[in-house]
Amino acid sequence: MDKKNDEFLKRLRATFRIEAEEHVRAISAGLIELEKTPAPEKRAAVIETVFREAHSLKGAARSVSLQDIESICQPMESTFAALKRQEIALTPALYDLFHQAMDVMTQLVAGTEEESSLAVRSRIRELVRQLKEPGTIAVGEIEAAPPRPAEGPSISMETVRIPLAKLDPLLLQAEEMMSAKMAAGQRVAELREINRTMVSWKTESNKWKGRQSLGPEWDELLAWYEERLNEIQSQVAATTRAVEQDQRVLQRMVDDHLHAMKNALMLPVGLLVEVLPKLARDLARAQGKEVELVIQGADIEIDKCILEELKDPLIHLVRNCVDHGIKKPKDRAQGGKPSCGTIRISFVAKDNRQMEISVSDDGSGVDLEKVQAAAMKLGILQADDAGKLDQQESLHLIFHSGISTSPIITDISGRGLGLAIVREKVEKLGGSVSVESQPGVGATFRLLLPMTLATFRGVLVRVDEYLFVLPAINVERVLRVQKEDIRTIENRETIKLDGRILPMARLRDTLELPGRKNESAAHVTPGIAEINYMPVIVLASAEKRIAFLVDEVLQELEVLVKGLGNQLSRVRNIAGATVLGTGKVAPVLNVPDLMKSAVRSAATARKEAVAGTAPAKKANILVVEDSITARILLKNILETAGYQVATAVDGADAFTQIRTGEFDLAVSDVDMPRMNGFELTTKIRADKRLGELPVVLVTALESREDRERGIEAGANAYIIKSSFDQSNLLRVIQKLI
């Protein structure tokens, strides 16, 4: 019986987790809304909503014996009851306490089946104590609020909870029916071809009637053949009509069923962005900034798979806006801007089943000089080429891995990975990302994505005997060019399109297919033998456009993309595969990969090869640490990585060694006797000969003030010991040396 009770409680808690997540999201959203200081009547309504959500969560937690969650909800509910009665005021300190409580609540809801650790229990007791004594935290006046308005009529909606994991197989089955629909279409085409052959055969046989008779037997045989041919032709025609009707019915059923299943798995983007206001708030407060996050179009629905993949890109973009775009209140005031910065996220549905997401801020914009300097330091951009780039080309550099304009590397930013991850994720989804910026006005990132992933329109092309599918979303134009229209400029083939020079690549060479190299795939137009033409398909991705030469552009069709399996999870230039109506398998090409492969030069390949190998000369690194244990640990990590390492026991010892020796980088603790890490960094920067020496501070001091002090001292990176990871340290050093 106990075992049955345990199983029953386990099922109850699994159901509770889904319900509790909704309550926690609603409470967090309400707190963010309250902090925007809405009108008094709106504030009263939001307080009432949060009060009820906390009450419901408390009751649900009690029903499944989760006392930790219940113990937090109880005083929180009481506090909001006091707010309703206007007995206490909402203050920044109280908001911070509420958000801390929701952070703990989120952790508890996510791990309801595990016992809380002692540290978590201690934190819960402290939160409960503070929530029970809100008067000691929230002091000050509160503006009068009108009585709570009468509730409007409630909306009743019949719903059923079904885990998404159970819906996914149903969608997969619906998608598999696409193959049956395409096969039926192929059978119809084959029957039509048979019917055309029969008509041609009958036409030819009729020619024998006008010829001289070869005898009674021969005439009788021809008559018999003609009769049988007419019967077969009638049967084929009737079968063709029946199959056409069946194919139309099947097509409608499959399309309707697939559309219904997609709608069942289409989720509002509001589920994706609900965590972003709190993220922006916490990041801003940690940096002494003020930020308001405005979200538009959150009711638009998109594919669940896309929704899941978009979470990281949007988090990176919001962090980028807060960290790089929005300045501190005093700096904004000097520029004539309000102290509170604004970040806007807008979702807009396009006509062709695409969605545009724009993330903008009213900050300082992108510093193109710093971007180019960072690109030149990494070898991505040559100094001679920097002046040749237009604004859009310079802006696009920020999406390269390692490019960062931050003066220091912290746990928030400075490694130049965030925007590279954004581009990688968006392109993986078959979309594109671009950026616009105006100095002193702000920056806007635009993401263009499909609203569904499983099926899409594709263009089928042929190269030799190989068939490939290109996503129609990336196909800008299909045309034919004559061989003499292809010009070679700077050792590269180009064509002229709409008055502009467009680079051209041969799909055979780009995909490294076996067969002819750099030969024209000339075709002769039927009936016009003297005109040679070459099929070209113009692809666009992000800000790039390239014309690809193919042997034949066959047709546009709806395709179902299938993955390549775990063994081939990532193949360059290939996004997946699809089964055509003929039963043949055709690879679906990854357009962003294809563009990169087309423009990759021998020089770039050599640079990448050099970047991936260890330096011929071992770099000399000085480790400055007063703790012998930490000093030995850092020394071993760096020596194992192939660096030559010297050590110093404090800042004074380190500065003496730096002045007399030759070092490529210093890794220093901050809190040390005689001379701390801040002072050491300041002295290094003040010395003309040593001023460019990279300094990485590895410390336990993680407050915002300490980080800012590290920036002011001139440190290149600031790594917190509590989140120390040796691979992280090695990546930072590799970037700085």
C-alpha positions in Angstrom: 0.0 0.0 0.0 2.9 2.4 0.8 4.4 1.7 -2.6 1.1 2.5 -4.3 0.8 5.7 -2.3 4.4 6.7 -3.3 3.6 6.1 -6.9 0.4 8.1 -6.7 2.2 11.0 -4.9 4.9 10.9 -7.6 2.2 11.3 -10.3 0.6 14.1 -8.4 3.8 16.0 -8.1 4.5 15.6 -11.8 1.1 17.3 -12.5 1.8 19.8 -9.8 5.0 20.9 -11.4 3.2 21.9 -14.6 0.6 23.9 -12.6 3.3 25.4 -10.3 5.4 26.6 -13.2 2.3 28.6 -14.5 1.8 30.2 -11.0 5.5 31.1 -10.7 5.5 32.7 -14.2 2.3 34.7 -13.4 3.8 35.9 -10.1 7.1 36.9 -11.7 5.3 38.7 -14.5 3.1 40.5 -12.0 6.1 41.7 -10.0 7.8 43.1 -13.2 4.5 44.8 -14.1 4.2 46.4 -10.6 7.8 47.6 -10.7 6.9 49.7 -13.8 4.7 51.8 -11.5 1.4 51.5 -13.3 -1.6 53.7 -12.6 -3.2 53.2 -9.2 -6.2 51.2 -10.5 -3.9 49.0 -12.6 -1.6 48.5 -9.6 -4.5 47.3 -7.4 -5.5 44.8 -10.1 -2.0 43.4 -10.4 -1.6 43.1 -6.6 -4.8 41.2 -6.5 -3.6 38.9 -9.3 -0.3 38.1 -7.6 -2.1 37.6 -4.3 -4.4 35.0 -5.8 -1.6 33.3 -7.6 0.4 33.0 -4.4 -2.7 31.6 -2.6 -3.3 29.0 -5.3 0.3 27.9 -5.4 0.3 27.6 -1.6 -2.8 25.3 -1.8 -1.4 23.2 -4.6 1.9 22.7 -2.7 0.1 21.7 0.4 -1.9 19.1 -1.5 1.3 17.3 -2.5 3.1 17.8 0.8 5.7 20.2 -0.4 6.2 22.2 2.7 9.2 24.4 1.5 7.1 25.9 -1.2 4.1 26.3 1.1 6.2 28.0 3.7 7.3 30.7 1.3 3.9 31.2 -0.2 2.2 31.7 3.2 4.1 34.9 4.3 4.2 36.2 0.7 0.4 35.9 0.5 0.2 37.7 3.8 2.4 40.5 2.6 0.3 41.0 -0.5 -2.8 41.0 1.7 -1.2 43.9 3.6 -0.4 45.6 0.3 -4.1 45.3 -0.6 -5.0 47.0 2.7 -2.4 49.7 2.0 -0.7 48.9 5.3 2.8 48.7 3.8 4.5 50.2 0.8 6.2 48.7 -2.2 9.9 49.6 -2.1 13.0 48.5 -4.1 14.1 46.4 -1.2 10.8 44.6 -1.0 10.8 44.0 -4.8 14.3 42.5 -4.4 13.0 40.2 -1.6 10.1 39.1 -3.8 12.3 38.3 -6.7 14.7 36.3 -4.5 11.8 34.4 -3.2 10.7 33.6 -6.8 14.2 32.5 -7.7 14.2 30.0 -4.8 10.6 29.0 -5.8 11.7 28.2 -9.3 14.4 25.9 -8.1 12.1 24.2 -5.7 9.4 23.6 -8.4 12.0 22.3 -10.8 13.3 19.7 -8.2 10.2 18.8 -6.3 11.2 15.2 -6.0 14.5 15.8 -4.3 15.3 16.8 -0.8 16.4 20.4 -0.4 20.0 20.9 0.7 20.9 22.5 4.0 22.0 25.7 2.2 18.7 25.9 0.4 16.7 25.3 3.6 18.7 27.9 5.4 18.0 30.4 2.6 14.3 29.5 2.8 14.2 30.2 6.5 15.8 33.6 6.0 13.3 34.5 3.2 10.4 33.4 5.3 11.6 35.5 8.2 12.0 38.6 6.1 8.7 38.1 4.4 7.0 37.8 7.8 8.5 41.2 8.7 7.9 43.3 5.6 7.6 46.5 7.7 11.3 46.3 8.5 12.1 46.3 4.8 9.4 48.4 3.1 9.4 51.8 4.8 8.0 55.0 3.3 4.8 56.4 2.0 2.4 54.7 -0.5 0.1 56.6 -2.7 -3.6 56.1 -2.1 -5.1 53.4 -4.3 -8.8 53.2 -5.1 -10.8 50.2 -4.0 -10.3 47.1 -6.1 -12.5 47.3 -9.1 -15.3 44.8 -9.6 -14.2 41.7 -11.5 -15.3 41.3 -15.0 -17.0 38.2 -16.3 -14.8 35.2 -16.3 -14.0 33.4 -19.5 -14.6 29.7 -19.5 -12.6 27.5 -21.9 -12.6 23.8 -22.1 -9.0 22.6 -22.1 -7.1 19.4 -21.6 -3.5 19.0 -20.4 -1.5 16.8 -22.8 2.3 16.7 -22.4 4.1 17.9 -25.6 6.1 14.7 -25.6 2.8 12.9 -26.5 1.9 15.3 -29.2 5.3 15.1 -31.0 4.8 11.5 -32.3 1.4 12.6 -33.7 3.0 15.4 -35.6 5.7 13.0 -36.8 3.0 10.7 -38.1 1.2 13.5 -39.8 4.5 14.6 -41.4 5.2 11.0 -42.6 1.9 11.2 -44.5 3.5 13.9 -46.7 5.5 11.1 -48.3 2.3 9.3 -49.2 0.8 12.5 -50.6 3.9 13.1 -52.7 4.0 9.5 -53.9 0.3 9.7 -54.9 1.2 12.8 -57.0 4.0 10.9 -58.6 1.7 8.0 -59.5 -0.7 10.5 -61.1 2.1 11.9 -63.2 3.2 8.5 -64.3 -0.4 7.5 -65.3 -0.7 10.7 -67.3 2.5 9.8 -69.1 1.2 6.3 -69.8 -1.9 7.9 -71.2 0.1 10.2 -73.4 2.1 7.2 -74.7 -1.1 5.4 -75.5 -2.4 8.3 -77.5 0.9 8.5 -79.4 0.7 4.8 -80.1 -2.8 5.0 -81.4 -1.9 7.9 -83.6 1.0 5.9 -85.1 -1.2 2.8 -85.6 -3.8 4.8 -87.5 -1.2 5.6 -90.1 -1.3 1.9 -91.1 -4.9 2.2 -92.1 -4.2 4.3 -95.2 -1.6 1.9 -96.5 -2.2 -0.9 -99.0 -3.6 -4.0 -97.4 -1.2 -6.8 -96.8 -4.0 -9.4 -96.7 -7.1 -10.4 -94.7 -5.1 -11.9 -91.9 -3.1 -8.8 -91.4 -6.1 -6.5 -91.5 -7.8 -8.7 -89.0 -4.8 -8.5 -86.7 -4.6 -4.7 -87.0 -8.3 -4.4 -86.2 -7.9 -6.7 -83.1 -4.9 -4.6 -81.9 -6.8 -1.4 -82.4 -9.7 -2.7 -80.4 -7.5 -3.9 -77.6 -5.6 -0.5 -77.7 -8.9 1.4 -77.4 -9.9 -0.7 -74.4 -6.6 -0.3 -72.7 -6.7 3.4 -73.4 -10.1 3.7 -71.9 -9.1 1.8 -68.8 -6.0 3.9 -68.3 -7.9 7.1 -68.7 -10.6 5.9 -66.2 -7.9 4.8 -63.8 -6.1 8.1 -64.2 -9.2 10.0 -63.4 -9.9 7.9 -60.3 -6.4 8.2 -59.0 -6.5 12.0 -59.6 -9.6 12.2 -57.5 -8.1 10.0 -54.8 -4.9 12.1 -54.9 -6.9 15.3 -54.4 -8.8 13.8 -51.5 -5.6 12.5 -49.9 -3.8 15.8 -50.5 -6.6 17.7 -48.7 -6.8 15.2 -45.8 -3.0 15.3 -45.3 -2.8 19.0 -45.6 -5.7 19.6 -43.2 -4.4 17.0 -40.7 -0.8 18.4 -40.8 -2.1 21.9 -40.5 -4.2 20.9 -37.4 -1.3 19.2 -35.8 1.0 22.1 -36.4 -1.6 24.4 -34.8 -1.7 22.1 -31.8 2.0 22.5 -31.4 2.1 26.2 -32.2 2.8 28.1 -29.0 2.6 31.8 -28.3 6.0 33.6 -28.2 4.8 35.0 -24.8 6.0 31.7 -23.3 9.4 32.4 -24.6 9.8 36.0 -23.5 8.2 35.8 -20.0 11.6 35.3 -18.4 13.3 38.2 -20.2 11.9 41.1 -18.2 13.3 39.7 -15.0 16.6 38.9 -16.7 16.9 42.5 -17.9 16.0 43.8 -14.5 18.5 41.7 -12.7 21.3 42.4 -15.2 20.6 46.1 -15.0 20.6 46.3 -11.2 23.8 44.3 -11.0 25.5 47.0 -13.2 23.8 50.0 -11.6 21.6 50.7 -14.6 17.9 51.3 -15.2 16.2 49.4 -18.0 12.6 48.9 -19.1 11.8 45.9 -21.4 8.9 46.4 -23.8 7.5 43.4 -25.7 5.2 43.6 -28.6 3.4 40.8 -30.5 3.8 38.2 -27.8 0.6 36.6 -28.9 2.0 35.4 -32.2 2.2 31.6 -32.4 5.2 29.7 -33.8 6.5 26.1 -33.9 7.4 24.7 -30.6 10.8 23.5 -31.8 11.6 27.0 -33.0 10.4 28.5 -29.7 12.8 26.2 -27.8 15.8 27.1 -30.0 15.1 30.9 -29.8 15.5 31.1 -26.1 19.3 31.3 -26.1 19.5 33.9 -28.9 17.0 36.2 -27.3 18.8 35.9 -23.9 22.1 36.8 -25.5 20.6 39.8 -27.4 19.0 41.2 -24.2 22.2 40.7 -22.3 24.1 42.4 -25.1 21.7 45.4 -25.0 22.0 45.8 -21.3 25.7 45.3 -21.1 26.9 47.1 -24.3 24.0 49.4 -25.4 22.5 50.9 -22.2 24.7 53.2 -20.2 24.4 54.2 -16.5 21.9 56.9 -15.6 24.4 59.7 -15.2 26.0 58.9 -18.6 22.6 58.8 -20.3 21.7 62.1 -18.7 24.9 63.7 -20.1 23.7 62.6 -23.5 20.3 64.1 -23.1 18.5 60.8 -22.6 16.2 59.6 -19.8 17.9 57.8 -17.0 16.0 54.6 -17.7 17.0 52.8 -20.9 14.5 51.1 -23.1 14.8 47.7 -24.8 12.1 46.7 -27.3 11.4 43.2 -28.5 8.9 43.0 -31.4 7.4 39.9 -33.1 5.8 40.4 -36.5 4.2 37.7 -38.7 5.0 38.0 -42.4 2.8 36.9 -45.3 5.0 34.0 -46.4 4.9 32.1 -43.1 7.9 33.9 -41.8 8.4 35.9 -38.6 10.6 38.9 -38.0 11.9 39.5 -34.5 13.5 42.8 -33.8 15.5 43.5 -30.6 16.4 47.2 -30.2 17.8 49.5 -27.5 18.1 53.3 -27.2 21.7 53.1 -26.1 24.9 54.3 -27.6 25.0 52.1 -30.7 27.8 49.9 -32.0 31.3 51.3 -32.0 32.5 50.4 -35.4 36.1 51.4 -34.7 36.3 49.1 -31.7 34.7 46.3 -33.8 37.2 46.7 -36.6 40.1 46.8 -34.1 38.9 43.6 -32.4 38.6 41.9 -35.8 42.1 43.0 -36.8 43.5 41.7 -33.5 42.0 38.3 -34.2 43.2 38.3 -37.8 39.7 38.3 -39.3 40.3 41.7 -40.9 43.4 43.1 -42.4 44.3 46.7 -41.7 44.4 47.5 -45.4 40.9 46.2 -45.8 39.3 48.0 -42.9 38.9 51.3 -44.8 37.2 49.5 -47.7 34.3 48.1 -45.6 31.0 50.0 -45.7 28.9 50.4 -42.5 26.9 47.2 -43.0 30.0 45.1 -43.6 31.7 46.5 -40.5 28.6 45.8 -38.4 28.4 42.2 -39.6 31.8 41.6 -38.1 30.3 41.5 -34.6 28.8 38.1 -35.4 32.2 36.5 -35.7 33.3 34.4 -32.7 35.7 36.2 -30.5 34.7 39.8 -31.5 33.9 41.9 -28.5 34.1 45.6 -27.8 34.0 45.1 -24.0 37.1 46.5 -22.3 37.1 43.6 -19.8 36.1 39.9 -19.8 33.6 39.1 -17.1 31.1 36.3 -16.4 28.5 38.4 -18.3 30.3 39.5 -21.4 33.6 40.2 -23.1 34.4 36.8 -24.8 32.7 37.7 -28.1 30.6 34.5 -28.1 27.0 35.8 -27.5 26.3 37.2 -31.0 28.2 34.3 -32.7 25.8 32.0 -30.9 22.8 34.1 -32.0 23.9 33.8 -35.7 24.6 30.1 -35.4 21.3 29.3 -33.8 19.2 31.5 -36.2 21.0 30.0 -39.3 20.4 26.5 -38.0 16.7 27.3 -38.0 16.9 28.4 -41.6 16.7 32.1 -40.8 19.0 35.1 -41.0 20.1 37.9 -38.7 21.1 41.4 -39.4 22.0 44.5 -37.4 21.4 48.3 -37.8 23.1 50.9 -35.6 23.3 54.7 -35.2 25.9 56.2 -32.9 24.3 57.7 -29.9 20.8 56.5 -31.0 20.9 52.8 -30.5 21.1 49.4 -32.3 18.5 47.0 -33.7 19.0 43.3 -34.4 16.6 41.7 -36.8 15.9 38.0 -37.0 14.0 36.5 -39.9 12.8 33.0 -39.3 10.3 30.5 -40.6 7.2 29.9 -38.3 7.4 26.1 -38.8 10.3 23.8 -39.2 9.1 20.4 -40.4 7.8 21.1 -43.9 8.7 24.0 -46.2 8.8 25.0 -49.8 11.9 23.9 -51.6 13.5 24.2 -55.1 14.7 21.0 -56.6 17.9 21.3 -58.6 20.2 18.8 -60.4 24.0 18.7 -60.7 25.1 15.8 -62.9 23.1 12.8 -61.7 22.7 14.3 -58.2 19.5 16.0 -56.9 19.5 18.7 -54.2 16.8 20.8 -52.5 17.3 24.4 -51.7 14.9 26.2 -49.2 12.7 28.5 -51.1 13.0 31.1 -48.3 16.7 31.6 -49.4 16.0 31.6 -53.2 15.9 35.1 -54.4 15.8 34.5 -58.1 16.1 31.8 -60.8 17.4 32.8 -64.2 19.4 31.7 -67.2 22.7 33.4 -68.3 24.7 33.0 -71.5 28.3 31.8 -71.1 29.6 35.1 -72.3 27.8 36.8 -69.5 30.1 35.3 -67.0 33.1 37.5 -66.2 36.2 36.9 -64.1 37.0 39.7 -61.7 39.9 39.4 -59.3 40.2 35.7 -60.1 36.6 35.1 -59.4 33.6 34.4 -61.6 30.8 36.9 -61.6 27.6 37.9 -63.4 25.9 41.2 -63.7 22.4 41.3 -62.3 20.2 44.4 -62.1 23.2 46.6 -62.7 25.2 45.0 -59.9 28.2 42.6 -60.0 27.2 39.4 -58.2 29.7 36.7 -57.3 29.1 33.3 -58.9 30.0 29.8 -57.7 29.5 26.4 -59.3 27.4 24.2 -57.0 29.4 21.2 -58.1 32.7 22.7 -57.0 31.2 24.2 -53.8 30.0 20.8 -52.7 33.2 19.1 -53.9 31.3 16.6 -56.0 33.2 14.2 -58.2 33.3 14.9 -61.9 34.2 17.9 -64.0 35.8 21.0 -62.5 35.3 24.5 -63.8 33.5 23.3 -66.9 30.4 25.1 -68.1 27.1 23.2 -67.8 25.9 24.5 -71.1 22.6 23.5 -72.4 20.9 24.1 -75.8 17.5 25.5 -75.8 15.2 23.2 -77.8 14.6 24.7 -81.2 17.2 27.4 -80.8 20.4 25.6 -81.2 22.6 28.6 -81.6 21.8 30.0 -78.1 23.7 28.5 -75.1 22.4 29.2 -71.7 23.3 28.2 -68.1 20.8 27.8 -65.3 21.6 30.0 -62.3 19.9 30.2 -58.9 20.6 33.3 -56.7 20.7 32.6 -53.0 20.5 35.1 -50.2 21.5 34.7 -46.6 21.9 37.5 -44.1 23.6 40.3 -46.1 25.2 38.0 -48.7 23.9 37.1 -52.3 25.6 34.5 -54.4 24.6 33.1 -57.8 25.1 29.3 -58.0 25.5 27.6 -61.3 23.6 24.3 -61.6 22.8 21.9 -64.4 19.0 22.1 -64.2 16.3 23.8 -62.0 13.6 21.1 -61.9 10.6 22.3 -59.8 9.4 23.9 -56.6 7.8 21.5 -54.2 6.8 21.0 -50.6 9.3 18.9 -48.7 9.5 17.2 -45.4 13.0 17.5 -43.8 14.4 14.5 -42.0 17.5 14.6 -39.8 20.6 12.6 -40.7 20.8 10.7 -37.4 23.2 10.9 -34.5 26.1 9.6 -36.5 25.8 12.5 -39.0 24.3 15.2 -36.7 26.4 17.9 -38.3 27.5 17.6 -42.0 28.9 20.8 -43.6 26.6 22.2 -46.3 23.8 19.7 -45.5 20.8 20.5 -43.3 19.0 17.2 -43.7 17.3 15.0 -46.4 13.9 14.5 -47.9 12.2 11.7 -49.8 10.9 12.7 -53.2 7.7 11.4 -54.7 9.8 9.1 -56.9 11.3 7.5 -53.8 14.7 9.0 -54.3 16.4 10.7 -51.3 17.6 14.2 -51.9 19.9 16.2 -49.5 18.5 19.5 -48.3 21.3 22.1 -48.5 22.2 24.4 -45.6 22.3 27.8 -47.3 24.4 29.7 -44.7 27.0 26.9 -44.8 26.9 26.9 -48.6 27.6 30.6 -48.7 30.6 30.2 -46.4 31.9 27.4 -48.5 31.5 29.4 -51.7 33.5 32.4 -50.4 36.1 30.4 -48.5 39.5 31.2 -50.0 42.9 29.5 -49.7 44.2 32.4 -47.6 41.3 32.1 -45.1 41.8 28.3 -44.9 45.5 28.9 -44.1 44.6 31.4 -41.3 42.1 28.9 -39.8 44.7 26.2 -39.9 47.2 28.4 -38.1 44.7 29.5 -35.6 43.9 25.9 -34.7 47.5 25.0 -34.0 49.6 25.7 -30.9 52.1 28.6 -31.2 55.6 27.7 -32.1 57.0 29.9 -29.3 55.7 29.1 -25.7 54.2 32.2 -24.1 55.6 33.3 -20.7 52.9 33.8 -18.1 53.4 35.2 -14.6 51.0 33.9 -11.9 50.5 36.2 -9.0 48.9 34.6 -6.0 49.6 34.7 -2.2 47.9 31.4 -1.5 50.4 28.6 -2.2 47.6 26.1 -3.0 46.0 28.4 -5.6 49.4 29.3 -7.0 50.4 25.7 -7.6 47.0 24.9 -9.1 47.2 27.8 -11.6 50.8 26.9 -12.4 49.9 23.3 -13.2 46.9 24.2 -15.3 49.0 26.6 -17.5 52.0 24.4 -17.8 49.8 21.5 -18.8 48.4 23.8 -21.5 51.9 24.4 -22.9 52.8 27.7 -21.3 56.0 28.7 -19.5 55.0 29.9 -16.0 56.7 31.9 -13.3 55.1 32.8 -10.0 55.0 35.7 -7.6 53.7 35.8 -4.0 52.1 39.3 -4.1 51.8 42.4 -6.3 55.1 43.9 -5.2 57.0 40.7 -6.0 55.1 40.5 -9.4 55.9 44.1 -10.4 59.6 43.6 -9.7 59.6 40.4 -11.9 57.7 42.1 -14.7 60.1 45.0 -14.9 63.1 42.7 -15.0 61.7 39.9 -17.1 59.8 39.2 -20.3 56.2 38.1 -19.9 53.3 37.8 -22.3 50.6 37.9 -19.7 49.9 38.1 -16.0 47.3 36.2 -14.1 46.8 37.8 -10.7 44.7 37.5 -7.5 43.2 40.7 -6.1 43.3 40.5 -2.3 47.0 40.2 -1.5 49.4 41.8 1.0 51.8 44.7 0.2 50.3 45.3 -3.2 46.9 44.0 -4.3 45.8 43.1 -7.9 44.1 46.4 -8.6 47.3 48.3 -7.6 49.5 46.0 -9.6 47.3 46.5 -12.7 47.4 50.3 -12.2 51.2 50.3 -11.9 51.5 48.1 -15.0 49.3 50.5 -17.1 51.2 53.5 -15.8 54.5 52.1 -17.1 55.2 53.1 -20.7 57.2 49.9 -21.4 54.7 47.5 -19.7 51.5 49.3 -20.5 50.3 46.8 -23.1 50.8 43.7 -21.0 47.5 41.8 -20.7 46.3 41.3 -17.1 43.7 38.7 -16.0 42.3 39.1 -12.5 41.1 35.8 -10.9 39.4 36.7 -7.6 36.7 35.9 -5.1 35.5 39.5 -5.2 32.3 39.5 -7.3 30.5 42.7 -6.4 29.7 45.2 -9.2 31.9 47.8 -7.5 34.9 45.4 -7.6 34.4 44.6 -11.2 34.2 48.3 -12.1 37.3 48.9 -10.1 39.0 46.2 -12.1 37.9 47.9 -15.4 39.2 51.3 -14.1 42.5 49.8 -13.2 42.9 48.5 -16.7 42.4 44.7 -16.4 41.7 42.8 -19.6 39.6 40.1 -17.9 37.9 39.6 -14.6 37.2 35.9 -13.6 35.2 35.0 -10.4 36.7 32.1 -8.5 33.3 30.9 -7.4 32.5 30.1 -11.1 36.1 29.2 -12.0 36.6 26.8 -14.9 40.1 26.1 -16.2 38.9 25.8 -19.8 37.3 29.2 -19.4 40.7 30.6 -18.2 42.6 29.0 -21.0 40.2 30.4 -23.7 40.6 33.9 -22.2 44.4 33.6 -22.2 44.4 32.3 -25.8 42.3 35.3 -26.9 44.5 37.9 -25.1 48.0 36.6 -26.1 
